[in-house]
């Protein structure tokens, strides 16, 4: 058995910050692992479009790993975005709910814990090949579940939980599910979702042509970034039932389904957005190429809703707009970012964590 590995910052009010890997493509000796071998352009897993080649081998853009020794195009001085598989199941995403915390893993599992706890092994949860269990005399474990795809992103908003999968599917679940094993009481088989008999936890489901990399609820809208560099803004959290977003996405072509108007805006940059945060009336977007952007509110509406041009490390407002507040670049890509108790916390692909007053300047 093994303890769940969580790299997290805890505050008295919120538990929602985790070191999230870009992807787990390598074993400790630097060779490809089985997860890497399964990646193709149509099955990207949790990685961005430029992080693998069509035959499943890692591309020269997939780098950030000190243990890469024998992968094509990699060297100790040339690392940018990927993280090794250290033998633990990566926590790919985490969301703070009304009273609970949900964690998503790269081995297709979700875990629900109480927001209480502290100190070493603060979750008091043990993971084994058969699932999760609680350390005796503790009661932080609430439930878990497993699906047929890795968990790419989680969001609790509007009283429901949105679960984004690595195969491009998205599920909207009532509340945070139930407790115990199979907490969702929802079955997923490929693109098909169904409630377990006697339960009614499915609010809606949908599928896009690329997986969601990060998800944020801000200003009454849901913002999703995709592994093909696209960014989508949805009014509220969409609707219900099949195709609950009622939005068509085919590559860079994004539109409302006939008779619906949930689409608030869309945009595309030259790098994948790996993490997003909203605080003090502004949105922070973190990119795979190590850049970070700060914009007013959540931008505007329609095509190119951020009205910010990005070309490599250069940022500028689109003529006639002023959403761009600032930008910066780090040595490593930001893997997660949150705002808590007046500070912004950022984790990086090299394992470092930064705490910044407010949202910077």
C-alpha positions as CSV (number, residue, x, y, z in Angstrom):
1,X,0.0,0.0,0.0
2,X,1.0,3.6,-0.3
3,X,0.0,7.0,1.1
4,X,-1.6,9.4,-1.3
5,X,1.1,11.9,-2.3
6,X,-0.3,15.4,-2.1
7,X,1.9,18.5,-2.6
8,X,-0.3,21.2,-1.1
9,X,-0.5,24.5,0.8
10,X,-3.0,24.6,3.6
11,X,-4.8,27.6,4.9
12,X,-7.5,27.7,7.7
13,X,-10.2,28.5,5.2
14,X,-9.3,26.7,2.0
15,X,-7.6,23.5,0.8
16,X,-7.3,23.9,-2.9
17,X,-3.7,24.1,-3.9
18,X,-1.8,21.2,-5.3
19,X,1.4,20.6,-7.3
20,X,0.1,19.3,-10.6
21,X,2.3,17.6,-13.1
22,X,2.1,18.5,-16.8
23,X,2.1,14.8,-17.7
24,X,3.8,11.6,-16.5
25,X,5.7,10.3,-19.5
26,X,8.9,8.8,-18.0
27,X,10.0,6.2,-15.6
28,X,12.8,7.0,-13.1
29,X,15.5,5.8,-15.6
30,X,14.3,8.2,-18.2
31,X,12.7,5.7,-20.5
32,X,9.1,6.0,-21.7
33,X,6.5,4.5,-19.5
34,X,3.3,2.8,-20.6
35,X,1.3,6.0,-20.3
36,X,3.7,7.7,-22.8
37,X,3.4,4.8,-25.2
38,X,-0.4,5.1,-25.3
39,X,-0.4,8.8,-26.4
40,X,-1.3,9.8,-29.9
41,X,-2.7,12.9,-31.5
42,X,-6.2,11.5,-31.0
43,X,-5.5,10.3,-27.5
44,X,-3.5,13.1,-25.8
45,X,-4.1,12.1,-22.2
46,X,-3.3,15.0,-20.0
47,X,-0.6,16.5,-22.3
48,X,-0.7,19.4,-24.6
49,X,-0.6,19.0,-28.4
50,X,3.1,19.9,-28.6
51,X,4.1,17.4,-25.9
52,X,4.1,14.2,-27.9
53,X,4.5,12.8,-31.4
54,X,1.9,10.9,-33.2
55,X,3.6,7.6,-32.5
56,X,3.5,8.1,-28.8
57,X,7.1,9.1,-28.4
58,X,7.8,12.4,-26.6
59,X,8.5,15.4,-28.7
60,X,11.3,17.9,-28.1
61,X,8.7,20.3,-26.5
62,X,8.1,17.9,-23.7
63,X,10.9,18.4,-21.3
64,X,10.8,19.6,-17.6
65,X,12.3,16.5,-16.0
66,X,15.6,16.1,-14.2
67,X,15.6,12.3,-14.7
68,X,15.2,12.4,-18.5
69,X,18.4,10.7,-19.8
70,X,17.6,8.7,-22.9
71,X,14.6,10.3,-24.6
72,X,14.9,11.8,-28.1
73,X,15.6,15.5,-28.0
74,X,16.1,15.7,-24.3
75,X,19.1,16.9,-22.3
76,X,19.8,18.2,-18.8
77,X,19.9,21.8,-20.1
78,X,16.8,21.5,-22.3
79,X,13.7,20.9,-20.3
80,X,10.4,22.8,-20.5
81,X,7.2,21.1,-19.6
82,X,6.9,17.4,-18.5
83,X,7.4,15.7,-15.2
84,X,8.6,12.2,-14.4
85,X,6.5,9.4,-13.1
86,X,7.9,8.8,-9.6
87,X,6.0,5.7,-8.8
88,X,3.0,7.5,-7.3
89,X,-0.3,8.4,-9.0
90,X,-0.3,12.1,-9.8
91,X,-3.0,14.3,-8.4
92,X,-3.9,16.0,-11.6
93,X,-6.5,18.4,-10.2
94,X,-8.2,19.5,-7.0
95,X,-11.3,21.6,-6.2
96,X,-12.7,23.0,-3.0
97,X,-16.4,22.3,-2.6
98,X,-18.8,23.8,-0.1
99,X,-17.5,21.6,2.8
100,X,-15.4,19.0,1.1
101,X,-12.4,18.6,-1.2
102,X,-12.3,16.6,-4.4
103,X,-9.1,15.3,-5.9
104,X,-8.6,13.9,-9.3
105,X,-5.8,11.4,-10.2
106,X,-4.0,10.3,-13.4
107,X,-5.1,6.7,-12.7
108,X,-8.8,7.5,-13.4
109,X,-9.8,7.9,-9.7
110,X,-11.4,10.7,-7.7
111,X,-11.1,11.0,-3.9
112,X,-13.4,13.0,-1.6
113,X,-12.1,14.2,1.8
114,X,-13.2,16.5,4.5
115,X,-11.6,19.9,4.4
116,X,-10.3,19.4,8.0
117,X,-6.9,18.0,8.8
118,X,-3.3,19.2,9.2
119,X,0.2,18.2,9.7
120,X,1.9,15.1,8.2
121,X,-0.4,12.8,6.2
122,X,-3.1,15.5,6.7
123,X,-5.7,13.6,4.6
124,X,-5.3,10.5,6.8
125,X,-6.1,8.4,3.7
126,X,-4.2,5.4,2.4
127,X,-4.2,4.3,-1.2
128,X,-3.8,0.7,-2.3
129,X,-4.3,-1.2,-5.5
130,X,-7.8,-1.9,-4.4
131,X,-8.8,1.7,-3.7
132,X,-8.7,4.1,-0.7
133,X,-9.1,3.6,3.0
134,X,-8.8,5.8,6.1
135,X,-6.1,5.7,8.8
136,X,-7.8,4.3,12.0
137,X,-9.2,6.9,14.3
138,X,-9.5,9.5,11.6
139,X,-12.6,10.4,9.5
140,X,-11.4,12.7,6.8
141,X,-12.1,10.1,4.0
142,X,-15.5,10.6,2.6
143,X,-15.5,8.6,-0.6
144,X,-13.9,7.7,-3.9
145,X,-14.7,6.5,-7.4
146,X,-13.1,5.3,-10.6
147,X,-13.7,5.9,-14.3
148,X,-12.3,4.7,-17.6
149,X,-10.3,7.9,-18.3
150,X,-7.8,10.0,-16.3
151,X,-9.2,13.0,-14.5
152,X,-7.9,16.1,-16.2
153,X,-9.7,18.9,-14.3
154,X,-12.3,19.4,-11.6
155,X,-14.5,22.3,-10.8
156,X,-17.2,22.8,-8.2
157,X,-19.6,25.7,-9.2
158,X,-23.3,26.4,-9.0
159,X,-23.8,23.5,-6.6
160,X,-22.5,20.9,-9.0
161,X,-19.2,19.3,-9.8
162,X,-17.8,19.3,-13.4
163,X,-15.4,16.5,-14.1
164,X,-13.2,16.8,-17.2
165,X,-11.6,13.6,-18.5
166,X,-8.5,13.0,-20.6
167,X,-10.6,11.6,-23.5
168,X,-12.4,14.9,-24.0
169,X,-15.5,14.0,-22.1
170,X,-17.0,16.3,-19.5
171,X,-19.5,15.3,-16.8
172,X,-21.6,17.6,-14.7
173,X,-22.5,15.8,-11.4
174,X,-25.1,16.8,-8.8
175,X,-23.4,18.3,-5.8
176,X,-20.3,16.4,-4.9
177,X,-21.9,13.0,-5.3
178,X,-22.5,10.7,-2.3
179,X,-20.1,8.9,0.1
180,X,-18.2,5.6,0.1
181,X,-16.9,3.7,-2.9
182,X,-18.6,4.6,-6.2
183,X,-19.5,8.0,-4.7
184,X,-20.8,9.4,-8.0
185,X,-23.1,6.4,-8.7
186,X,-22.4,7.2,-12.4
187,X,-21.1,4.7,-14.9
188,X,-18.8,6.0,-17.7
189,X,-18.1,3.7,-20.7
190,X,-16.3,5.7,-23.4
191,X,-18.6,8.6,-24.3
192,X,-21.6,7.0,-22.6
193,X,-22.7,8.1,-19.1
194,X,-25.5,6.5,-17.1
195,X,-26.8,6.7,-13.5
196,X,-26.6,3.6,-11.4
197,X,-30.1,2.2,-10.8
198,X,-31.8,4.1,-8.0
199,X,-29.7,7.2,-8.3
200,X,-30.0,10.5,-10.2
201,X,-26.6,12.2,-10.0
202,X,-26.1,13.1,-13.7
203,X,-26.8,16.7,-14.4
204,X,-25.3,16.7,-17.9
205,X,-22.4,15.5,-20.1
206,X,-20.6,16.6,-23.2
207,X,-17.5,15.9,-25.3
208,X,-15.0,18.1,-27.0
209,X,-12.4,17.3,-29.7
210,X,-9.6,17.9,-27.2
211,X,-9.3,17.4,-23.5
212,X,-9.7,20.3,-21.0
213,X,-6.4,21.3,-19.4
214,X,-7.7,23.7,-16.8
215,X,-11.1,25.0,-15.7
216,X,-12.2,28.1,-13.8
217,X,-15.5,29.7,-12.6
218,X,-15.3,33.5,-12.5
219,X,-17.6,36.4,-13.0
220,X,-20.6,34.1,-13.6
221,X,-18.9,32.2,-16.4
222,X,-17.0,29.0,-16.7
223,X,-13.7,29.3,-18.6
224,X,-12.0,26.2,-20.0
225,X,-8.6,25.9,-21.6
226,X,-7.9,23.0,-24.0
227,X,-4.7,21.1,-24.9
228,X,-4.8,22.7,-28.4
229,X,-4.3,26.2,-27.0
230,X,-7.9,27.2,-27.3
231,X,-9.8,29.0,-24.5
232,X,-13.6,28.9,-24.1
233,X,-16.0,31.0,-22.0
234,X,-19.4,29.6,-21.1
235,X,-22.3,31.5,-19.6
236,X,-22.9,30.1,-16.1
237,X,-22.0,26.4,-16.2
238,X,-24.1,25.5,-19.3
239,X,-27.3,23.6,-19.2
240,X,-28.3,20.0,-18.5
241,X,-28.5,16.7,-20.3
242,X,-26.5,15.5,-23.3
243,X,-24.3,18.2,-24.8
244,X,-24.9,20.4,-21.7
245,X,-22.7,23.2,-23.0
246,X,-24.5,23.3,-26.3
247,X,-21.3,24.4,-27.9
248,X,-19.7,22.9,-31.0
249,X,-15.9,22.8,-31.1
250,X,-13.9,21.5,-34.1
251,X,-10.3,22.6,-33.8
252,X,-10.4,26.4,-33.7
253,X,-14.0,26.6,-35.0
254,X,-16.3,27.2,-32.0
255,X,-20.0,28.0,-32.2
256,X,-23.3,27.7,-30.4
257,X,-25.5,24.8,-31.2
258,X,-28.7,25.9,-33.0
259,X,-31.2,27.4,-30.6
260,X,-28.7,27.9,-27.7
261,X,-26.6,30.8,-26.5
262,X,-24.3,29.5,-23.7
263,X,-21.2,30.5,-25.7
264,X,-19.9,33.7,-24.2
265,X,-16.5,33.9,-25.9
266,X,-13.5,32.0,-27.3
267,X,-9.9,32.7,-28.0
268,X,-6.6,31.0,-28.9
269,X,-3.0,31.6,-27.9
270,X,0.3,30.2,-29.0
271,X,0.7,28.1,-25.9
272,X,-1.5,25.9,-23.7
273,X,-3.0,27.5,-20.6
274,X,-2.0,25.2,-17.8
275,X,-3.6,27.0,-14.8
276,X,-6.0,29.9,-14.2
277,X,-7.1,31.9,-11.2
278,X,-9.5,34.8,-10.5
279,X,-9.0,37.3,-7.7
280,X,-9.4,41.0,-6.9
281,X,-11.5,41.4,-10.1
282,X,-8.7,40.1,-12.4
283,X,-7.8,36.8,-14.1
284,X,-4.3,35.2,-14.1
285,X,-3.6,32.8,-17.0
286,X,-0.5,30.6,-16.8
287,X,1.0,29.2,-20.0
288,X,3.0,26.0,-20.8
289,X,5.8,28.2,-22.2
290,X,6.4,29.7,-18.7
291,X,4.6,33.0,-19.4
292,X,1.9,34.4,-17.0
293,X,-0.7,36.9,-18.1
294,X,-2.9,39.1,-15.9
295,X,-6.1,40.6,-17.4
296,X,-9.0,42.8,-16.2
297,X,-12.1,40.8,-15.2
298,X,-12.5,37.8,-17.5
299,X,-12.1,39.7,-20.7
300,X,-15.0,40.4,-23.0
301,X,-17.2,38.3,-25.2
302,X,-17.2,36.8,-28.7
303,X,-14.2,35.9,-30.8
304,X,-10.9,36.8,-29.2
305,X,-12.7,37.6,-26.0
306,X,-9.4,38.4,-24.1
307,X,-8.5,41.0,-26.7
308,X,-4.8,40.2,-25.9
309,X,-2.3,39.3,-28.5
310,X,0.5,36.8,-27.5
311,X,3.5,36.0,-29.7
312,X,6.0,34.0,-27.7
313,X,7.0,36.2,-24.8
314,X,5.4,39.4,-26.3
315,X,1.9,40.5,-25.1
316,X,-0.1,43.5,-26.2
317,X,-3.7,44.7,-26.2
318,X,-5.8,44.4,-29.4
319,X,-6.3,47.9,-30.7
320,X,-9.2,49.6,-28.9
321,X,-9.1,47.3,-25.9
322,X,-7.3,47.5,-22.5
323,X,-7.9,44.1,-20.8
324,X,-4.1,43.5,-20.5
325,X,-2.8,44.5,-17.1
326,X,0.6,42.8,-17.0
327,X,2.7,39.8,-17.9
328,X,5.7,37.9,-16.7
329,X,7.8,34.9,-17.4
330,X,9.4,32.2,-15.1
331,X,12.0,29.6,-15.5
332,X,9.4,26.8,-15.3
333,X,5.8,26.5,-16.2
334,X,3.1,27.2,-13.5
335,X,1.2,24.0,-12.8
336,X,-1.5,25.4,-10.5
337,X,-2.4,28.8,-9.1
338,X,-4.9,29.9,-6.4
339,X,-5.8,33.1,-4.5
340,X,-6.3,32.6,-0.7
341,X,-6.3,34.9,2.2
342,X,-5.0,37.9,0.3
343,X,-2.2,36.1,-1.4
344,X,-1.6,34.3,-4.7
345,X,0.0,30.8,-4.5
346,X,1.7,29.3,-7.6
347,X,3.3,25.8,-7.9
348,X,5.9,25.2,-10.6
349,X,6.9,22.1,-12.7
350,X,10.2,21.9,-10.8
351,X,8.4,21.5,-7.5
352,X,8.8,25.0,-6.2
353,X,5.9,27.0,-4.7
354,X,5.7,30.8,-4.7
355,X,3.5,33.0,-2.4
356,X,2.9,36.5,-3.6
357,X,1.1,39.4,-2.0
358,X,-2.3,40.1,-3.6
359,X,-2.0,39.3,-7.3
360,X,1.2,41.2,-7.8
361,X,1.4,44.6,-9.5
